[in-house]
Amino acid sequence: HYNVPKIDPALWNLEIGGLVKSPKRLSLADLKSRRRRTITATLECSGNNASAGFMGAIGNIKWTGTPLAPLLKECEPYKRGIEVAFFGTDTAKDEVKKVEYTANFSRGLHMVDAMRDDILLCYEFNGQPLDVAHGAPLRLVVPGWYGVAWVKWLSRIEVLDRRIMSKYMGREY
């Protein structure tokens, strides 16, 4: 939905913070050194087949990465943390009440959903390193949810005490 960012994988890191006792900052090498899991999941755009010009936006893909839940548990979320927000590196100008600001693409999952064992922080796609078009260096994979929830170019995870009400959570979708 936003721009395709230019990311230097050597400088990139994933930050996990918010309502957690033990925040973390992890490099791609750190994530790749963690337990590795591969799943096959269907990725579908929620707009698939919405018009004659937009059809076939669906595919079964083999995703490889590290499970999200153990990493969240290591960060020790506070009990009041009910939402896990995911922020991409991609940005766009947005406007609220006639005030323009720059926003990162973001989506959220309830803590119960985020702790599912099949949700991955992925760095491989069909056995190959994830490419920029598919969210490199890291992308969230949420099997059973439309692609809009699968945040690309993931750079920050934040535990919140309320639902995230970003553009693609509160106003659209």
C-alpha positions, 0 to 999 in steps of 0.5 A, spaced: 500 500 500 505 504 501 512 505 497 517 500 496 523 502 501 530 501 500 533 497 505 540 495 507 540 488 510 547 490 513 544 496 517 537 493 518 534 490 525 528 488 528 526 492 534 521 489 539 518 494 544 512 497 547 509 494 553 515 488 554 519 487 560 525 485 556 525 489 549 530 487 543 533 489 537 535 483 532 539 483 526 537 478 520 543 474 522 540 474 529 533 471 527 536 466 522 540 463 528 534 462 532 529 456 531 527 455 523 521 453 521 518 452 514 510 452 512 506 452 506 501 457 506 496 461 502 497 468 500 491 472 498 490 479 496 483 481 499 482 485 493 483 478 489 477 478 484 474 484 485 474 486 478 476 483 471 483 487 471 485 484 478 484 476 478 489 471 480 492 475 486 493 468 490 498 463 491 501 457 495 508 459 498 513 455 502 515 460 507 521 459 512 523 463 518 523 463 525 516 463 530 514 469 533 511 466 539 517 464 542 520 471 541 514 475 544 515 470 550 522 472 551 520 479 551 516 478 557 509 482 555 506 485 561 499 483 562 496 489 560 499 488 553 493 486 549 495 487 541 501 486 538 503 492 532 507 490 526 510 496 523 513 496 516 519 500 513 515 503 508 511 509 508 506 514 505 503 521 507 497 521 510 492 526 512 487 526 519 483 532 520 487 536 515 493 535 518 499 531 513 504 526 516 508 521 514 506 514 517 509 507 516 505 501 514 502 498 520 497 492 522 496 489 529 494 482 531 490 481 538 495 477 543 492 471 543 492 471 535 500 473 535 501 467 540 499 462 535 505 457 533 504 458 525 505 465 525 512 466 522 517 472 521 520 470 514 526 471 511 525 465 505 520 464 500 520 458 496 527 456 499 530 462 496 532 468 500 526 473 500 526 478 495 524 486 496 518 485 492 516 480 497 518 484 503 525 483 504 529 482 509 523 480 513 516 479 513 510 477 517 506 471 515 499 470 518 496 463 515 489 464 514 489 471 514 489 476 508 495 478 505 494 485 508 496 482 515 502 480 512 506 486 514 512 486 509 519 490 510 518 489 518 522 493 522 518 494 529 514 490 533 510 493 539 506 490 544 500 495 546 494 496 551 489 498 546 488 496 538 492 499 533 488 504 529 492 505 523 489 507 516 489 500 515 486 497 521 481 503 523 479 506 517 480 501 511 479 494 511 
